[in-house]
Amino acid sequence: MEVNFTKNFLWGAATSAYQYEGGNFNTDWAQWEKENILDECGWACNHYETFRHDFDLAKKLNLNSLRISIEWARICPEREKINFGEIKHYKCVIKELRKRGLEPIVTLHHFTNPVWFSRSGGWLNKKNIDKFVEYALLMVRELNADVTWWIVFNEPMVFLYNGFIEGIWPPGIKSLKSANKALDNVLAAYKIIYNEIKNIYRKIHKNSMVSVAKHMVIFKPCERGVKWLNAVSAGLRDKLFNYYFLDKIIEDNCLDYVAINYYRQQFITFKGFLGAECEGGKHHMVRKNAMGWYVYPHGLYEIISEIKRYNLPIMITENGTAEEDQQYYIETLLEHMRALAMAVSEGADVRGYMYWSLLDNFEWDKGFSKRFGLIKVNYNDMKRTIRESGKIYSSICADNKICL
């Protein structure tokens, strides 16, 4: 069976300013790396300088879209300062995408915050909401002529869980109370920005599509232990981590499309109501990738099928894998493509698919060792080489169809 996609389907890849650009030394992440003796992002892929060349490669791969993000710390290096030179840079980035026929999908917050923001309480300080809103709306006003698709926050629950519960990301807090407080402030900021973006576009008689990139995981109960308790914990995780944020913004009519980041499944064992990920290993009989994640491509179909209940357009804004073996890049890509095609064949309103990632890049607390790119990067000389999986994805994008 052959599944054909609509002629305006967005085939693309995703990127992230901090993980790509290099030279973002004024962020809480750069500070965090030094304080915790982690691999430093430094100059990353040097994308800030080579973005035109990288966009040429994206076009060579037959992409017609690219997801990018803007580095807040570049735009607002100090609390009351705006760097108009950096605004000019990002306007140039968007123009260069358009010049190559690449539809921009623009993310306003991809995990990083300016140092001044973090030092003034970050997302725990309600007074800081206005500063993020000011920055976000400034960029929307500057870029609205060339941007339709917006993502206000990337993976807010991942950001909050790692930063405020696990404490392994900045600001390094381990407090459920703090996590809830930060969540309320992130939700408040999102709703203000959503409504203001709609007002801005209404005045210029143009359509806008606004969302949040929601990290989704297939939570399954571990087969060992007390199975019904494991199932309770898996169900609670699904409700809280996958759907709570979406439900809160949908109930206020603040979502134009559902943006999904999907990579893996987790096996959950009962340890308190929310449980914990079971690391029992081989008894799960499922392959792990280089990140230590259980690979489950069919889960993309399951997530899309569940998301259909919102009756909103769907965009896959991240999906991919990091591997040691090239063959697994290819197999995992093709399996995810079949899952996507199956969902579309059953009527899912999927508007686009963004592979993570266009290039190998800096992978947060994992450093440079984990490689997700369609294009391999040699960090010694910054040479780019298209992987075989990239060539296969390129063919799919060109054909605009997938065989089940």
N, C-alpha and C positions, 0 to 999 in steps of 0.2 A: 504493500500500500504506500502510495506517495502522498505526502502532505504538502500542499502549496501554501505559502504565506502571502499575505496581502502585499501589493506592490510598494506600499509605503511603510512596510515593516522595518523597524530600526535594528539593523545588525551592527553591533559595536563592541567596544571594550571599555573597561573602567580604569581610571587612574585616580591618584590622590596627591594633592599638592605636597604635603610633608614627605610622603614616601617617594616622590619623584623628583621634585625640583632641586633640592639641595640648598644649602645656605639659609635655611629657616632657623636661625640661632636664637631668635627672640620669642620662642614658644616654651610652654611648660614642658613639652616633651624633650626638647634639647637640654633643658635644665635637669629633668628627671634622669636622663641617660648618664649625665656626669655624676649626679648624686648617688646613683645606684650602680655605678661602674658597669654599665651595659654597653653593647656595641653602639657606637654613635652614628647617627644618620649622615652627618657631615654634608657631603655634596651629593648624596643619594645617586640618582641616575644622571645628574646634571641636566635634567629636563628643562630647567629654567632657561638655559642657554640653547638647548637643542630641540625645543618643542616643534619648530618647523620641520626639521628632519624626521622627528618621531611621527608627526602628522602625515608626512609623505609615506612613511611605512604603513601607517594605518590605512591610508588610501590604497596602497599596494596590496593590502590584505582584503580589499573589496569591502571594507567597512563603510557604512554611510552615517555612522554616529560615533560619538565619543563622550563618555562621562568624565568630567573633570571636577576639581574642587578649587576653591579660592582660599588662600592662606590669610586668615583674619589678622595674624600678627604682622603681616606685610602691609596690610591696608591701614591698620591702627597700631603702630609700634608703641604708642603711649596712649594713656587714657583719653586725652583731649587733642590728640594729633592724628591727622589723616595724611597719608602719603599718596599724593595724587600721581606721582610717578609710577607707583605700583598699580594704581587703578588703570593708568594708561597701558601698562604691560598686559593686564588681563583683558582689556578691551582688544588689544592686538591679538592675543591668544584666540579670542572668540572670532575675530575677523578672519584669522588664518584657518580656523576650522571651517567656517562658512565658505571660504574661497575654495576649499577642497571638497565641498559637498558633504561635510561631516556635521550632522545635527548635534549641537551642544546640549548636554544634560549637565546642569551646573549645581554642585553641592556647596552649601554655604558654611557648613561645619562638619569637618571630617576628623573628629577626635581632638584636635589641637586647640589650645587657647593661648592668647598673648600672656607673657609673664606678668604684666601689670594686672591683668584680669584675675589670674590665679592668686596673686599676692593680696588682692582686695577681697578674697573670700570665694572667688570663682562662682560656681553654680549653687553654692550654699547661701550666697548673699542675694537676697531678692532685689536689692537696689541695682545689681549688675545686669538684670534682665534688660533694662533700657539700653545699655551699652551694646549688647549683642543685637538688639532690634535695630538700633541706629545703623550699625555696620551692615546688617543684612539688607535693610531697605535702601541704603546708599548704593550697594552693588546692584540691586534690582533696578533702581532708577538709571544707573549708568549702562546697564547691559540689556534692558528690556527690548530694545530694537532688534536684537539678534538672538534672544533666548526665549523659548517657550516653556521648556521643561526645567523645573526647579526641584531640588531636594534640599530641605532646610537643615535636617540633621541626618548624618550617617549613623546607623545602628545605635540609637540612643540607649537601649537597654544593655548592650555590650559595654558601651562607654561607662554607664552608671555601675554596672555589676563589677567590672574590673577595677574601676577607680574608687568606688565607695563601699564595696562589700568585700571583695577579695583583696583590694589594696595593692594590686600588682601593676597598676597604671597610675599616673598622676590623677588626683592629688595624694594617692596612697593611703586612703582612709578605709577602716574596716568597721562600718557602722550602718546597720539597717535604717536607723533613724535618719542619719545623714543622707543615705541613698534615697529615701522617700522624700526628703526635703529638696534635694537636687532634682529629683524626678518632677516634682510639682513645678519647679522653676523652669525646667526645660519644656514641659507641657505648656506652661503659660506663655513662654517666649514663642513657641511654635504657633499657637493659636493667634497671637497678635500678628505675627509675620504673615501667616496665611491670609488673614483678612485684609491686611494692608496691601499685599501683592495683588489680590483680586481688585482692590480699589484702584491701584496704579494702572493695571491693565484695562480696567473698565474705562478709564479716562482717555486712554489712547486707542480705544476700540479694537483691542487685540485680545486673543485668547491666551490664557496661561494655564499650565498644568503643574500643580504644586503637591508635593508629597514628602514623606520621610522614608529613607531607605531602611527597611525593617529586616533585621537579621532573623532568619527562621531556621529552626532545628527540628528534625524529626526525633521526638522523645519516645523511646520504647522502654517498657519495663524489663529489667534484667530477668533472665530465666532462673537465676539462682536466688535463694532466700525465700521470703514470704511473698509470693507472686502478686497477691492482691494489694499488699501494701506498696510494693514496687510500682504497681499500676496507678495507685492513688498519687504517688509522688510524680510519676511521669505525666499524669494528667494535669496536676497543678502547675508543673513547669511549663507545659504547653500553654495553659491559660494565661499565666503570668508573663512569661518571657516572650511568647510568640504573639499573643493577641491583646494583652492589656492596653498597651500604648495605642494600638490601632483603634480599639473600641472607644477609648477616651476621646480621640480626635474625631472619629466618625460620628459619635453622638452629638458633636457640636457642628457637624457638616463642614469639617475643615480638612477634607482630603479629596483630591481630584482623581488620583489613581493610586493603586497599591504597588509600591516598589519593594521588590523582594531580593534579599541577598541570601542565597542558599548554598551550603557546602557539605553538610554532614548529618549523621544521626548520632544520638547519644543513648547509651543504655543506662537506665536509672535504677539505683537501688535505694531502699528506704533507709534514710538516716534523718529522722525528723520529717515533717510533712513534705518539704521540698526535695528531700532525698539528696543524693550525690551521684555523680557519674561513676559508674562501675568501670574500673580499670582492670578487670579480671583477664582481659586479653583473649587468648585463643578459644575459650569456650563460646565466644560470640560468633565465631566462624565468619567474620567479616573482615575484609582487608582494610588496613590503615594506610593513609598516605604519609608523606614526609612530615606533616604537621602532627602526626599522631591522631588524626581524625578518622573515624569510621566512614568509609566512602559508601554512599547509598544513592546513586543517581535517580532511581525510581522515586525517591522522596521529592524530587522537583515536581513530578506529576501530582503526587499526593498533596503537596502544599498548594499548588495552583488550583487543584480541584476544591480544596477547602476554602481558598480565598474567593472563589466565584460567588460565595454567599453574600459578599458585600455589594455585588452588582456594580462594580467599578472596573475601569480598564486596569490591566496588570502590566507591569514592566519588570523584567528580571534585570536588576541593576548590578548584581554581582553573582558570579557562579564560576567555579574553576577548581583547580587542584594544584598542589605542589608535590612533586614526585622525584624519586631518585632515578627511575627508569623511564626513558622516553616513551616506551610502549604504553605505559600507564596513562601518560598525558593523552594519548590518542584514544585509548579504550574508554577512559572516563569522559572525555569530550563527547564521543559518539553516543555513549549511553545517556548522557544528559540531553543531547540533541533529540534522541528518540523519546525521552520522557516529555520534553517540550512539545514535540510534534504530536504525541498522543493527547496531551491536554488541549492543544489547538484543534485537533480533529474532533474533539468532543464539545467544541463550542466556546472554549475559554477565550476571552477578549484580551489576548496578549498583544501588546503594541510593540514590544522590542525585547532584545536580549543583549546584555552587556557582559562579555567574558571578563573575569578578573584573572589576569590583568593584561594590559597591552604589553608591558615590559616587566622583566624581573625587577624587583624593587626592594626597598627597606621594609621589613615585616615587623614593625613595632618592637616588642621585647624579644623577638626571635632574631633580630638583626638581618643580615644579608644572606644567611645560609638557606633560607626557604625560597624557592623559585616558582612563581606562579605564571610567568609571562608567556604569551604567545611568541614573544621575541626574547631571546636570550641576551643578557648583558654581561660583557666582560668588564668587571669593575676596575681592572688595571688600566685599560685604555678606552673604556666606555663604548667599545664596538658592539653593534647590534647585529644579531643573527636570527633569522626567522626559524623557529622550530618546525619540525614536521607536523606537529599538532596545529601550528599556526597556518600552515599551508592547507591542511584539511579544512580548518574552519573557514579559510578564505574561499575555498570551493563551495562550501555550504552557503556562504553569504552571496556569492555570485549567482548560484543556482536558485536561491530563494525557495528551496524545498528540501525536505528530508524524507528518506524512505524508512518506513517502520519495518 
